[in-house]
Amino acid sequence: MKRSMIEPNNSGISLGRQCELLGLSRSSYYYRPMPPSEMNLELMRLIDEQYTKTPFYGVPRMTVWLNRNGYHVNHKRVGRLMRLMGLQAVYPGRKTSISSKEHKIYPYLLRDLQIDRPDQVWCTDITYIRMYRGFIYLVAIMDWFSRYILAWEVSITMETDFCLKALNRAMHFSIPEIFNSDQGSQFTSSDFTGCLEGAGVRISMDGRGRVFDNIFIERLWRTVKYEEVYLHDYEDVLAAKRGLSQYFDFYNTERFHSSLGNQTPEEVYVKRGKQYSNII
């Protein structure tokens, strides 16, 4: 384990530098299994799997579903757990992420737009990833046309930093014409939008509650969870990062898509002139 290789009292190399050399964020170093009860962890696992199947389930329906399956919990508890997981029902008129009143909201630019080339539109989103004890959040940046995953990061909090880190990694290799996200505070923050605007990128944001404005990244989350996350019980953050890294490499380079003419995302992305090495 990389964490065991770090020496907090090493006077020659700072803790931050040791984490950097090992490719480990400081938040991951300090991470310890979270203390929720066994029942809350079990409920969160069930909620995550059911929400992946039925993202239109809000707190009332999720509460009914849990009760019908033998888990006698009230809606307040379910609501608290779903907020912790960053989940809300996805149908017109309801929020799908937590926005900030102080942040500027940009219009949705993709309606009726013909997307016919790589780097025309990138999209992003955050999802909940369960572990054996506790959970983390995953952000990914995808090229809309090819479904290629340009960059991804994980974090133990929903703060902006890990999203900005993923964006900087992706933009180190290329720049999109349009960048689409939801109205979450991470993506509407001045740091995030300023990075895009500074590079001349047009910013597009989903209409509130309109999860299908960003449909391809939503499909990605279902794929990642069914083909990777639900098949493993990650022991810690490092195990989750290893598993996700292997999966995204497989997704980009080996997993063909019928919607892409049975080609892989990498084949479609590279075929249109983007000769990149593995950037995951």
C-alpha positions as CSV (number, residue, x, y, z in Angstrom):
1,M,0.0,0.0,0.0
2,K,1.3,3.4,-0.9
3,R,0.0,4.9,2.3
4,S,2.4,2.7,4.3
5,M,5.3,4.0,2.3
6,I,4.8,7.5,3.5
7,E,6.8,8.7,6.6
8,P,5.0,11.6,8.3
9,N,8.0,12.5,10.3
10,N,10.5,12.5,7.4
11,S,12.2,15.8,7.8
12,G,13.9,15.6,4.4
13,I,10.7,15.4,2.3
14,S,7.4,17.1,3.2
15,L,4.2,15.0,3.5
16,G,2.7,16.8,0.5
17,R,5.8,16.0,-1.6
18,Q,5.8,12.3,-0.5
19,C,2.1,12.1,-1.6
20,E,2.9,13.8,-4.9
21,L,5.7,11.4,-5.6
22,L,3.5,8.4,-4.9
23,G,0.6,9.8,-7.0
24,L,-1.6,10.0,-3.9
25,S,-3.6,13.1,-2.9
26,R,-3.3,14.3,0.7
27,S,-7.0,13.8,1.2
28,S,-6.6,10.1,0.3
29,Y,-3.6,9.8,2.7
30,Y,-5.7,11.1,5.6
31,Y,-8.8,9.1,4.6
32,R,-9.9,6.5,7.1
33,P,-13.0,4.3,6.8
34,M,-16.0,6.5,7.6
35,P,-18.0,5.7,10.7
36,P,-21.6,5.1,9.5
37,S,-23.4,2.2,11.1
38,E,-23.5,-1.1,9.4
39,M,-27.2,-0.5,8.6
40,N,-26.5,2.8,7.0
41,L,-23.8,1.3,4.8
42,E,-26.2,-1.5,3.8
43,L,-28.9,1.0,3.0
44,M,-26.6,3.1,0.9
45,R,-25.5,0.1,-1.1
46,L,-29.1,-0.8,-1.8
47,I,-30.0,2.8,-2.6
48,D,-27.1,3.1,-5.0
49,E,-28.0,-0.1,-6.9
50,Q,-31.7,0.7,-7.1
51,Y,-31.0,4.3,-8.1
52,T,-28.7,3.1,-10.9
53,K,-31.7,1.0,-12.2
54,T,-34.4,3.7,-11.5
55,P,-32.9,7.2,-11.4
56,F,-36.4,8.6,-11.3
57,Y,-36.9,7.3,-7.7
58,G,-36.8,10.2,-5.3
59,V,-37.0,9.9,-1.5
60,P,-40.6,8.8,-1.2
61,R,-40.4,6.0,-3.8
62,M,-37.0,4.9,-2.5
63,T,-38.4,4.7,1.0
64,V,-41.4,2.6,-0.2
65,W,-39.0,0.4,-2.1
66,L,-36.8,-0.2,0.9
67,N,-39.8,-0.9,3.1
68,R,-41.2,-3.4,0.6
69,N,-37.8,-5.2,0.7
70,G,-37.8,-5.5,4.5
71,Y,-35.9,-2.4,5.5
72,H,-38.2,-0.4,7.8
73,V,-36.8,3.1,7.6
74,N,-38.5,6.5,7.3
75,H,-38.2,9.0,4.6
76,K,-36.0,11.4,6.7
77,R,-33.3,8.7,7.0
78,V,-33.5,7.9,3.3
79,G,-33.4,11.6,2.4
80,R,-30.3,12.1,4.6
81,L,-28.5,9.2,3.0
82,M,-29.4,10.2,-0.5
83,R,-28.2,13.7,0.1
84,L,-24.9,12.3,1.4
85,M,-24.6,10.3,-1.8
86,G,-25.5,13.3,-4.0
87,L,-28.6,11.6,-5.3
88,Q,-32.0,13.1,-6.2
89,A,-34.7,11.9,-8.6
90,V,-34.1,12.9,-12.2
91,Y,-37.2,14.1,-13.9
92,P,-38.2,17.6,-15.2
93,G,-38.7,20.2,-12.6
94,R,-36.4,18.7,-9.9
95,K,-32.8,19.3,-9.1
96,T,-30.2,16.7,-9.9
97,S,-27.3,18.4,-8.2
98,I,-26.7,21.1,-5.7
99,S,-26.1,24.5,-7.3
100,S,-24.9,27.8,-5.8
101,K,-27.0,31.0,-5.9
102,E,-23.7,33.0,-6.2
103,H,-22.5,31.2,-9.3
104,K,-23.4,32.1,-12.9
105,I,-25.5,29.6,-14.8
106,Y,-24.8,29.2,-18.5
107,P,-27.4,28.2,-21.2
108,Y,-27.7,24.7,-22.6
109,L,-26.0,24.8,-26.1
110,L,-26.5,21.2,-27.3
111,R,-30.2,21.2,-28.3
112,D,-30.5,20.4,-32.0
113,L,-26.7,20.6,-32.4
114,Q,-25.2,18.1,-34.8
115,I,-22.2,16.6,-33.0
116,D,-20.0,15.0,-35.7
117,R,-16.4,15.2,-34.5
118,P,-14.1,14.7,-31.5
119,D,-13.4,17.7,-29.3
120,Q,-16.5,19.4,-30.5
121,V,-18.2,18.7,-27.1
122,W,-16.9,17.4,-23.9
123,C,-19.2,16.5,-20.9
124,T,-18.7,15.8,-17.2
125,D,-20.5,14.6,-14.1
126,I,-19.9,13.3,-10.6
127,T,-21.2,10.0,-9.2
128,Y,-21.1,8.0,-5.9
129,I,-18.8,5.0,-5.7
130,R,-19.3,2.6,-2.9
131,M,-16.5,0.8,-1.1
132,Y,-16.4,-2.0,1.4
133,R,-16.4,0.6,4.2
134,G,-17.5,4.1,3.2
135,F,-17.6,5.6,-0.2
136,I,-15.9,8.1,-2.6
137,Y,-17.0,10.4,-5.4
138,L,-15.9,9.9,-9.0
139,V,-15.7,12.6,-11.7
140,A,-15.1,11.9,-15.4
141,I,-14.6,14.0,-18.5
142,M,-15.9,12.4,-21.7
143,D,-15.6,13.4,-25.4
144,W,-19.3,13.3,-26.5
145,F,-18.7,12.1,-30.1
146,S,-16.4,9.2,-29.4
147,R,-17.4,8.4,-25.7
148,Y,-13.6,8.6,-25.0
149,I,-12.8,9.2,-21.3
150,L,-10.3,12.0,-21.3
151,A,-9.6,12.2,-17.6
152,W,-11.1,11.2,-14.3
153,E,-10.4,11.7,-10.6
154,V,-11.8,10.5,-7.2
155,S,-12.3,12.3,-3.9
156,I,-13.7,11.8,-0.5
157,T,-15.6,15.1,-0.6
158,M,-17.7,16.9,-3.2
159,E,-15.4,20.0,-3.3
160,T,-14.3,21.5,-6.6
161,D,-10.6,20.6,-6.4
162,F,-10.8,17.1,-7.8
163,C,-13.1,18.2,-10.7
164,L,-10.6,21.0,-11.6
165,K,-7.8,18.5,-11.4
166,A,-9.5,16.3,-13.9
167,L,-10.3,19.3,-16.2
168,N,-6.7,20.4,-16.2
169,R,-5.4,16.9,-17.1
170,A,-7.9,16.7,-20.0
171,M,-7.0,20.2,-21.3
172,H,-3.3,19.4,-21.1
173,F,-3.9,17.2,-24.2
174,S,-6.6,19.0,-26.1
175,I,-9.3,21.7,-25.9
176,P,-13.0,21.3,-26.7
177,E,-15.2,23.8,-28.5
178,I,-18.0,23.3,-26.0
179,F,-18.0,21.9,-22.4
180,N,-21.2,20.6,-21.0
181,S,-22.1,19.9,-17.4
182,D,-24.9,20.1,-14.9
183,Q,-25.5,23.1,-12.6
184,G,-23.6,21.6,-9.7
185,S,-21.6,24.1,-7.6
186,Q,-18.3,22.3,-8.6
187,F,-18.9,23.1,-12.3
188,T,-20.4,26.6,-11.8
189,S,-17.5,27.7,-9.6
190,S,-15.4,30.6,-10.8
191,D,-12.3,28.4,-10.7
192,F,-13.8,25.8,-13.0
193,T,-15.6,28.2,-15.5
194,G,-12.6,30.5,-15.5
195,C,-10.4,27.7,-16.6
196,L,-12.7,27.0,-19.5
197,E,-13.3,30.6,-20.5
198,G,-9.6,31.3,-20.3
199,A,-9.1,28.6,-23.0
200,G,-11.8,30.0,-25.2
201,V,-14.2,27.2,-24.5
202,R,-18.0,27.8,-24.7
203,I,-19.8,26.6,-21.6
204,S,-23.0,24.7,-21.7
205,M,-25.1,23.6,-18.7
206,D,-28.0,21.2,-18.5
207,G,-31.4,22.6,-17.7
208,R,-32.3,22.1,-14.0
209,G,-33.6,18.6,-13.5
210,R,-32.9,17.6,-17.1
211,V,-30.5,14.7,-16.6
212,F,-31.0,13.5,-20.1
213,D,-29.3,16.7,-21.4
214,N,-26.1,14.9,-20.5
215,I,-27.3,11.4,-21.4
216,F,-24.0,9.8,-22.4
217,I,-22.2,10.4,-19.1
218,E,-25.3,9.0,-17.3
219,R,-25.0,5.9,-19.4
220,L,-21.3,5.7,-18.5
221,W,-22.1,5.6,-14.8
222,R,-24.4,2.7,-15.2
223,T,-21.8,0.9,-17.3
224,V,-19.0,1.5,-14.8
225,K,-21.1,0.4,-11.9
226,Y,-22.4,-2.8,-13.4
227,E,-19.2,-3.8,-15.1
228,E,-16.7,-2.8,-12.4
229,V,-17.9,-1.3,-9.1
230,Y,-20.6,-3.8,-8.2
231,L,-18.2,-6.7,-8.9
232,H,-15.7,-5.6,-6.3
233,D,-15.6,-4.4,-2.7
234,Y,-12.8,-1.8,-2.7
235,E,-10.9,-2.0,0.6
236,D,-9.9,1.7,0.4
237,V,-9.3,4.7,-1.9
238,L,-6.2,3.2,-3.4
239,A,-7.9,0.0,-4.3
240,A,-10.8,1.9,-5.9
241,K,-8.3,4.0,-7.9
242,R,-6.5,0.9,-9.2
243,G,-9.8,-0.8,-10.1
244,L,-11.2,2.2,-11.9
245,S,-7.9,2.9,-13.7
246,Q,-7.9,-0.6,-15.1
247,Y,-11.5,-0.4,-16.1
248,F,-11.3,3.0,-17.8
249,D,-8.3,1.7,-19.8
250,F,-10.4,-1.3,-20.8
251,Y,-13.4,1.0,-21.6
252,N,-11.3,3.3,-23.9
253,T,-9.2,0.7,-25.7
254,E,-11.1,-2.6,-25.7
255,R,-14.8,-2.2,-25.1
256,F,-16.5,-1.7,-28.4
257,H,-19.8,0.2,-28.8
258,S,-22.6,-0.7,-31.2
259,S,-23.4,3.0,-31.5
260,L,-19.9,3.5,-32.7
261,G,-20.1,0.9,-35.4
262,N,-18.5,-1.7,-33.0
263,Q,-15.4,0.4,-32.6
264,T,-13.8,1.4,-29.3
265,P,-13.9,5.0,-28.1
266,E,-10.1,5.2,-28.6
267,E,-10.4,4.1,-32.2
268,V,-13.1,6.7,-33.0
269,Y,-11.2,9.5,-31.1
270,V,-7.9,8.7,-32.7
271,K,-9.3,8.1,-36.2
272,R,-10.4,11.7,-36.3
273,G,-6.8,12.9,-35.8
274,K,-6.2,12.7,-32.1
275,Q,-3.0,10.7,-31.7
276,Y,-2.8,10.5,-28.0
277,S,-1.2,8.0,-25.7
278,N,-3.1,6.6,-22.7
279,I,-3.9,9.7,-20.6
280,I,-5.8,7.9,-17.8
